[in-house]
Amino acid sequence: MLCLTGMGFIGYGLSRHADDPAAGLLRLGERDGAGGPVRPDDWGGEEILRGHVSRFGPPLLHLPPSGEFPRGRVMLLAGDGKKGPDLPAGSGPMELRGSVLRRGAIEMLVVEGQGQPLDASTGLNPAMHEPLGRWRIAGEICDGKCYAGAMRPGSGLAHKACANLCLIGEIPAVFVTVDPIAGSRFLVLAGPDGRPLPADVYDWVGIPVELQGEVERIGNVLVLRLELTRMRRL
């Protein structure tokens, strides 16, 4: 890792075939005999998870700490197809039902139905936050659902258009690097104030770019608060 002017810098060089668990494409819009969505066989079975939903960037599900995840386990959230999850307004403890997508360290719960709020007395709290400083990082902006395994990541204009449709539908955006940043090969993207990304980012999706911003570890994932005026094509 090369540090320049006090900031971390990671070179660009993504491999589109490494660590890809998706055996086939998610056939968006198709329904099975029971009226449910058609999905690849390698999606996880239905799970019911109880945790704390935060709104730091995209909605994130914080699960309680465990031996494997001492800081807490954090999952990205999405709904069926190219849209975000159906959640109650605000943050707090919730019970969510759905299927889990996994690709390497990234996990996403594809929520079925509407999330159910839980009483605050459940003790389901947000995961630990740890500021990691300001970074300059090279890589590629992708949509979190395709990257997590719902579809096989591609390249070119079709890849960019598909990712943008997901982001427009409020699927979380992730930034992928070839070399780890503080032990992680992907970062969840948020606006500089911790809010969701604005539409200005769509032109920068699916191409080699350099981003700058503050990085924060939340549980077992990293979040990059993107400085929108400092994006650069590579």
C-alpha positions as CSV (number, residue, x, y, z in Angstrom):
1,M,0.0,0.0,0.0
2,L,1.4,3.4,-1.0
3,C,0.5,6.4,1.2
4,L,0.4,9.8,-0.5
5,T,0.1,13.0,1.5
6,G,-1.3,11.1,4.5
7,M,-3.9,9.3,2.5
8,G,-4.1,5.6,1.5
9,F,-3.9,4.8,-2.2
10,I,-4.9,1.5,-3.8
11,G,-4.1,0.8,-7.5
12,Y,-6.8,-0.2,-9.9
13,G,-7.0,-3.7,-11.4
14,L,-10.3,-5.5,-10.9
15,S,-10.8,-9.1,-11.8
16,R,-14.3,-9.7,-12.9
17,H,-14.1,-13.5,-12.6
18,A,-12.6,-14.0,-9.1
19,D,-14.8,-15.0,-6.2
20,D,-18.0,-15.1,-8.2
21,P,-20.6,-17.5,-6.7
22,A,-23.4,-16.7,-9.1
23,A,-24.2,-19.7,-11.3
24,G,-26.6,-17.8,-13.5
25,L,-28.6,-14.7,-14.0
26,L,-31.5,-13.5,-11.9
27,R,-34.4,-13.5,-14.4
28,L,-35.9,-10.2,-13.3
29,G,-39.7,-10.1,-13.6
30,E,-40.2,-13.9,-14.0
31,R,-42.4,-15.7,-11.4
32,D,-42.5,-19.3,-10.3
33,G,-45.6,-21.5,-10.0
34,A,-46.4,-20.0,-6.6
35,G,-46.1,-16.5,-7.9
36,G,-42.7,-15.8,-6.3
37,P,-39.6,-14.5,-8.0
38,V,-37.5,-16.9,-10.0
39,R,-33.9,-17.0,-8.5
40,P,-30.7,-18.9,-9.1
41,D,-30.3,-22.1,-7.1
42,D,-27.3,-20.8,-5.2
43,W,-29.3,-18.1,-3.3
44,G,-29.6,-18.9,0.4
45,G,-32.8,-20.3,1.8
46,E,-35.3,-18.0,3.6
47,E,-34.1,-16.6,6.9
48,I,-35.7,-14.5,9.5
49,L,-33.3,-12.0,11.0
50,R,-33.7,-9.6,13.9
51,G,-31.4,-6.6,14.2
52,H,-31.0,-2.9,14.1
53,V,-31.6,-1.1,10.8
54,S,-29.6,2.1,10.3
55,R,-29.8,4.8,7.6
56,F,-26.1,5.6,7.3
57,G,-25.9,5.8,3.5
58,P,-28.2,3.0,2.3
59,P,-30.2,1.0,4.9
60,L,-28.0,-1.5,6.7
61,L,-29.0,-4.4,9.0
62,H,-26.8,-4.6,12.1
63,L,-26.9,-8.0,13.7
64,P,-25.6,-8.6,17.3
65,P,-21.9,-9.4,17.9
66,S,-20.8,-13.0,17.9
67,G,-17.6,-15.0,18.1
68,E,-17.1,-14.7,14.3
69,F,-18.2,-11.1,14.2
70,P,-17.1,-9.5,17.5
71,R,-17.8,-5.9,16.2
72,G,-21.2,-6.9,14.9
73,R,-22.3,-8.3,11.6
74,V,-23.7,-5.9,9.0
75,M,-25.7,-6.8,5.9
76,L,-26.7,-4.7,2.9
77,L,-30.5,-4.7,2.2
78,A,-32.4,-4.9,-1.1
79,G,-35.9,-5.8,-2.3
80,D,-37.1,-8.0,-5.1
81,G,-35.8,-7.2,-8.6
82,K,-34.0,-3.8,-9.0
83,K,-35.5,-2.0,-6.1
84,G,-34.7,-1.3,-2.4
85,P,-36.3,-3.0,0.5
86,D,-39.8,-2.2,1.8
87,L,-38.9,-0.9,5.3
88,P,-40.7,1.2,7.9
89,A,-39.6,4.8,8.0
90,G,-36.7,5.6,10.2
91,S,-34.1,3.5,12.0
92,G,-34.3,1.0,14.9
93,P,-34.8,-2.7,15.8
94,M,-36.6,-4.7,13.1
95,E,-37.4,-8.2,12.1
96,L,-36.7,-8.9,8.4
97,R,-37.5,-12.0,6.3
98,G,-35.6,-12.9,3.1
99,S,-32.8,-14.7,1.3
100,V,-29.1,-14.0,1.9
101,L,-26.7,-13.4,-1.0
102,R,-23.0,-13.8,-0.3
103,R,-19.8,-13.1,-2.3
104,G,-16.6,-13.2,-0.3
105,A,-17.1,-10.9,2.7
106,I,-20.2,-9.0,1.3
107,E,-23.6,-10.1,2.5
108,M,-27.0,-8.8,1.3
109,L,-30.4,-9.7,2.6
110,V,-33.0,-9.6,-0.2
111,V,-36.1,-8.7,1.9
112,E,-39.4,-10.3,1.2
113,G,-42.5,-8.4,2.3
114,Q,-42.3,-5.5,4.7
115,G,-39.9,-5.3,7.6
116,Q,-41.6,-5.4,11.0
117,P,-40.5,-2.8,13.7
118,L,-39.6,-4.2,17.1
119,D,-39.7,-2.7,20.5
120,A,-36.6,-0.8,21.6
121,S,-36.3,-3.0,24.7
122,T,-35.1,-5.9,22.5
123,G,-31.5,-4.6,23.0
124,L,-30.7,-4.7,19.3
125,N,-28.2,-1.9,18.9
126,P,-26.2,-0.5,16.1
127,A,-22.8,-2.1,15.4
128,M,-19.6,-0.5,16.6
129,H,-18.4,2.6,14.5
130,E,-14.6,3.2,14.1
131,P,-13.3,6.2,12.0
132,L,-10.4,5.1,9.8
133,G,-9.5,8.5,8.4
134,R,-9.5,10.1,4.9
135,W,-8.6,7.9,1.9
136,R,-8.0,8.2,-1.8
137,I,-8.9,4.9,-3.5
138,A,-9.1,3.6,-7.1
139,G,-11.6,1.0,-8.2
140,E,-15.1,0.7,-9.7
141,I,-18.6,1.7,-8.4
142,C,-21.0,-1.3,-8.7
143,D,-24.5,-2.0,-7.4
144,G,-24.4,-4.1,-4.3
145,K,-27.0,-6.7,-5.5
146,C,-25.3,-7.8,-8.7
147,Y,-21.9,-7.7,-7.0
148,A,-23.2,-9.8,-4.1
149,G,-24.2,-12.6,-6.5
150,A,-27.7,-11.8,-7.9
151,M,-26.1,-11.5,-11.3
152,R,-22.7,-12.3,-12.8
153,P,-20.9,-8.9,-12.9
154,G,-20.2,-7.9,-16.5
155,S,-18.5,-5.1,-18.4
156,G,-19.2,-2.3,-20.8
157,L,-22.3,-0.3,-21.5
158,A,-24.8,-3.1,-20.6
159,H,-23.0,-3.6,-17.2
160,K,-23.1,0.2,-16.5
161,A,-26.8,0.5,-17.5
162,C,-27.8,-2.5,-15.4
163,A,-26.0,-1.1,-12.4
164,N,-27.5,2.3,-12.8
165,L,-31.0,0.8,-13.0
166,C,-30.3,-0.9,-9.6
167,L,-29.0,2.3,-8.1
168,I,-32.0,4.3,-9.4
169,G,-34.2,1.7,-7.7
170,E,-32.3,2.4,-4.4
171,I,-30.1,-0.8,-4.4
172,P,-27.0,0.1,-2.3
173,A,-23.8,1.1,-4.2
174,V,-20.5,-0.5,-3.4
175,F,-16.9,0.4,-4.4
176,V,-14.7,-2.5,-5.3
177,T,-10.9,-2.5,-5.2
178,V,-8.5,-5.3,-6.1
179,D,-6.4,-4.8,-3.0
180,P,-7.9,-4.7,0.5
181,I,-8.6,-1.5,2.3
182,A,-8.2,-2.2,6.1
183,G,-8.8,-5.8,5.3
184,S,-11.8,-5.4,3.0
185,R,-12.1,-5.6,-0.8
186,F,-15.3,-3.6,-0.9
187,L,-16.8,-0.4,0.7
188,V,-20.4,0.6,1.0
189,L,-20.8,4.1,-0.5
190,A,-22.6,7.0,1.2
191,G,-22.8,10.8,0.6
192,P,-20.4,13.1,2.5
193,D,-23.0,13.7,5.2
194,G,-23.9,10.0,5.6
195,R,-27.0,10.3,3.4
196,P,-27.7,8.1,0.3
197,L,-25.7,8.9,-2.9
198,P,-27.1,11.6,-5.2
199,A,-27.9,11.0,-8.9
200,D,-24.6,12.8,-9.9
201,V,-22.8,9.5,-9.2
202,Y,-24.6,7.5,-12.0
203,D,-22.1,8.8,-14.7
204,W,-19.2,7.3,-12.7
205,V,-20.6,3.8,-12.4
206,G,-19.0,0.8,-14.0
207,I,-15.7,2.5,-15.1
208,P,-12.3,2.8,-13.4
209,V,-12.4,5.8,-11.1
210,E,-10.5,7.3,-8.2
211,L,-12.6,8.4,-5.1
212,Q,-11.8,10.3,-2.0
213,G,-13.5,10.6,1.3
214,E,-13.7,9.5,5.0
215,V,-13.7,5.8,5.7
216,E,-15.5,4.3,8.7
217,R,-15.7,0.7,9.9
218,I,-19.3,-0.2,10.9
219,G,-19.3,-3.7,12.4
220,N,-17.6,-5.9,9.8
221,V,-18.0,-3.6,6.8
222,L,-16.4,-0.3,5.6
223,V,-18.4,2.7,4.5
224,L,-16.8,5.5,2.3
225,R,-18.4,8.9,2.7
226,L,-17.7,10.1,-0.8
227,E,-16.5,13.6,-1.6
228,L,-18.5,14.3,-4.8
229,T,-16.2,17.1,-6.1
230,R,-13.1,14.9,-5.9
231,M,-14.0,12.0,-8.2
232,R,-11.6,11.3,-11.1
233,R,-11.7,8.9,-14.0
234,L,-8.7,6.7,-14.5
